[in-house]
Amino acid sequence: MDDCDSALFLYEEAMAYTYSAALRTAAAVRVADHIHAEPRPVGELAEATGTRPDALRRVLRLLASRDVFREHPGDRFSLTDRGRSLRGDAAVCAVPGILMFTDTMFWTMTHELPASTRDPHPRFARFFGRSLPEYLDADPAVDGLYREGMATVSDAENDLVARACELPENGTVVDVGGRNGSLLVPVLRGRPGLRGVLFDRPEAVDTGRLEAAPDLEGRWRALGGDFFEEVPPADVYLLKRILHNWDDERSVRILENCRRAMAPGGRVLVVDAVIPPGGGMHQSKAMDLMMLAALTGQERSEAELEPLFTAAGLRLSRVIGTPSVMSVAEGVPA
């Protein structure tokens, strides 16, 4: 590859954000809700979504190049299997997650990445005037977008994660920082002998999903607290998307509290987007840059997780992959 080929390749890579913009547009105007089994003319789709036909055609044409929609003769479009979670009636609707990931709070901060490579402090507060948690607390609409988006992202992962977790047939499992218990529900359903504790800050605990599962009645309880201070006793601790929010020091503190309260023979299961070795594509690497721009945490590799476990009196025994971006890093007493 000569310099001209390299430059042309890099120009195309630099324009990749246009795909995210097109995907956000399709999600925002809910165009997929108006496409059923047969291809529909773009004029009808534009009328149904309140958009201009030519503009919508150009958006859908780009998305068709990534197999989200399919382009047909006569300016008609259909929805592919890959794009079906754009529909509101999909078993897992991806629209809230797409709107969250492409919202100003993340989109703008990725533009700030050059400064983030020099500034040891998160750029979010410098740009928005407050930290991301404070920003969410100050705007109920944005907070709702974030919570709904993260909930739908988790809904696409949790069954896969629950099946990957090797848990005892009996005992107690604590969902640390579990908020709405969306992981605890499939975990308990898969192990009828287990009992569960949903543990989070008192104001964050949401038991709605557990209450909506009558088959789990009597097998769970909710408990408010601060995982930086202590966690309830248990045989297994689940920490899904927890450590990646925090720096090494605070991550060790959370793990230490789990180790201290753990029953003999217990385990900690850290569920995060563990960065695999090698140079291949993996969504965890993109998520890591989002963390770099907005928060103090990071996505970590197995080699980066191991010293955190060691400092907390644990041994990283294995990392179990799942069909999603998430992996399960298992820690046992050292």
CORRAHU-V700379 format. One record per residue. N is the residue number from 1. SS is DSSP state (a for helix, b for strand, c for the rest). PHI is phi in radians with two decimals (999 if undefined). Layout:
# CORRAHU-V700379
<<N SS PHI> <N SS PHI>>
This chain:
# CORRAHU-V700379
<<1 c 999> <2 c -1.54> <3 a -1.11> <4 a -1.15> <5 a -1.09> <6 a -1.07> <7 a -1.10> <8 a -1.10> <9 a -1.07> <10 a -1.18> <11 a -1.07> <12 a -1.12> <13 a -1.09> <14 a -1.13> <15 c -1.62> <16 c -1.09> <17 a -1.09> <18 a -1.15> <19 a -1.15> <20 a -1.05> <21 a -1.14> <22 a -1.16> <23 a -1.13> <24 a -1.07> <25 a -1.11> <26 a -1.07> <27 a -1.22> <28 a -1.18> <29 a -1.59> <30 c 1.01> <31 a -1.12> <32 a -1.12> <33 a -1.16> <34 a -1.88> <35 c -2.04> <36 c -1.97> <37 c -1.23> <38 c -1.73> <39 c -1.02> <40 b -2.10> <41 b -1.07> <42 a -1.10> <43 a -1.10> <44 a -1.16> <45 a -1.14> <46 a -1.15> <47 a -1.11> <48 a -1.21> <49 a -1.85> <50 c 1.21> <51 c -2.02> <52 c -1.47> <53 a -0.94> <54 a -1.15> <55 a -1.14> <56 a -1.13> <57 a -1.03> <58 a -1.20> <59 a -1.14> <60 a -1.16> <61 a -1.09> <62 a -1.15> <63 a -1.16> <64 a -1.14> <65 c -1.20> <66 c -1.93> <67 c 1.12> <68 c -1.57> <69 b -2.09> <70 b -2.18> <71 b -1.60> <72 b -2.14> <73 c -0.97> <74 c 1.40> <75 c 0.96> <76 b -2.01> <77 b -2.37> <78 b -2.22> <79 b -1.72> <80 c -1.55> <81 c -1.04> <82 c -1.14> <83 c -1.70> <84 a -1.15> <85 a -1.30> <86 a -1.31> <87 c -1.39> <88 c -1.15> <89 c -1.67> <90 c -1.18> <91 c -0.97> <92 c -2.20> <93 c -1.43> <94 c -1.47> <95 a -0.99> <96 a -1.05> <97 a -1.16> <98 a -1.11> <99 a -1.13> <100 a -1.22> <101 a -1.09> <102 c -1.80> <103 c -1.23> <104 a -0.93> <105 a -1.07> <106 a -1.80> <107 a -1.02> <108 a -1.12> <109 a -1.21> <110 a -1.16> <111 a -1.20> <112 c -1.53> <113 a -0.99> <114 a -0.95> <115 a -1.21> <116 a -1.16> <117 c -1.29> <118 c -1.88> <119 c -1.57> <120 c -1.27> <121 c -1.76> <122 c -0.97> <123 a -1.31> <124 a -0.98> <125 a -1.14> <126 a -1.20> <127 a -1.50> <128 a -1.71> <129 c 1.51> <130 c -2.82> <131 c -1.22> <132 a -1.02> <133 a -1.02> <134 a -1.17> <135 a -1.08> <136 a -1.17> <137 a -1.10> <138 a -1.46> <139 c -2.32> <140 a -1.00> <141 a -1.17> <142 a -1.19> <143 a -1.06> <144 a -1.12> <145 a -1.05> <146 a -1.12> <147 a -1.14> <148 a -1.16> <149 a -1.08> <150 a -1.15> <151 a -1.13> <152 a -1.27> <153 a -1.09> <154 a -1.12> <155 a -1.05> <156 a -1.35> <157 a -1.85> <158 a -1.14> <159 a -1.10> <160 a -1.15> <161 a -1.17> <162 a -1.05> <163 a -1.21> <164 a -1.40> <165 c -1.28> <166 c -1.59> <167 c -2.10> <168 c -1.20> <169 c -1.28> <170 c -2.32> <171 b 2.01> <172 b -2.14> <173 b -2.07> <174 b -1.89> <175 b -1.58> <176 b -1.38> <177 c 1.16> <178 c -1.39> <179 c 0.90> <180 c -1.81> <181 c 1.23> <182 a -1.17> <183 a -1.48> <184 a -1.10> <185 a -1.04> <186 a -1.19> <187 a -1.10> <188 a -1.21> <189 a -1.12> <190 a -1.44> <191 c -2.37> <192 c -1.04> <193 c -1.54> <194 b -1.49> <195 b -2.02> <196 b -2.19> <197 b -2.22> <198 b -1.60> <199 b -2.13> <200 b -2.82> <201 c -0.98> <202 c -0.90> <203 c -1.32> <204 c -1.70> <205 c -1.14> <206 c -2.29> <207 c -1.65> <208 a -0.98> <209 a -1.21> <210 a -1.18> <211 a -1.16> <212 c -1.45> <213 c -2.01> <214 a -1.07> <215 a -1.20> <216 a -1.80> <217 c -0.99> <218 c 1.46> <219 c -1.92> <220 b -2.53> <221 b -2.54> <222 b -1.87> <223 b -2.48> <224 b -1.62> <225 c 3.07> <226 c -2.15> <227 c -1.22> <228 c -1.37> <229 c -1.74> <230 c -2.92> <231 c -2.25> <232 c -1.25> <233 c -1.09> <234 b -2.92> <235 b -1.57> <236 b -2.43> <237 b -2.01> <238 b -1.76> <239 b -2.20> <240 b -1.69> <241 c 0.91> <242 c -1.87> <243 a -1.07> <244 a -1.16> <245 a -1.42> <246 c -2.20> <247 c -1.26> <248 a -1.07> <249 a -1.06> <250 a -1.29> <251 a -1.12> <252 a -1.08> <253 a -1.06> <254 a -1.10> <255 a -1.13> <256 a -1.06> <257 a -1.13> <258 a -1.15> <259 a -1.08> <260 a -1.16> <261 a -1.61> <262 b -1.21> <263 b -1.22> <264 b -0.95> <265 b 1.36> <266 b -1.36> <267 b -2.54> <268 b -2.01> <269 b -1.99> <270 b -1.58> <271 b -1.86> <272 b -2.51> <273 c -1.43> <274 c -1.21> <275 b -1.32> <276 c -1.31> <277 c -1.21> <278 c 1.64> <279 c -1.86> <280 c -1.28> <281 c -1.23> <282 c -2.77> <283 a -1.03> <284 a -1.03> <285 a -1.26> <286 a -1.21> <287 a -1.09> <288 a -1.09> <289 a -1.23> <290 a -1.11> <291 a -1.16> <292 a -1.02> <293 a -1.36> <294 a -1.97> <295 c -2.34> <296 c -1.63> <297 c -1.60> <298 c -2.92> <299 c -1.43> <300 c -2.13> <301 b -1.49> <302 a -1.02> <303 a -1.13> <304 a -1.44> <305 a -1.34> <306 a -0.97> <307 a -1.16> <308 a -1.18> <309 a -1.09> <310 a -1.05> <311 a -1.12> <312 c -1.64> <313 c 1.41> <314 b -2.10> <315 b -2.09> <316 b -1.29> <317 b -1.47> <318 b -3.00> <319 b -2.16> <320 b -1.85> <321 b -1.38> <322 c -2.27> <323 c -1.16> <324 c -1.71> <325 c -1.24> <326 c -1.41> <327 b -2.20> <328 b -2.00> <329 b -1.68> <330 b -1.68> <331 b -2.01> <332 b -2.13> <333 b -0.99> <334 c -1.28>>
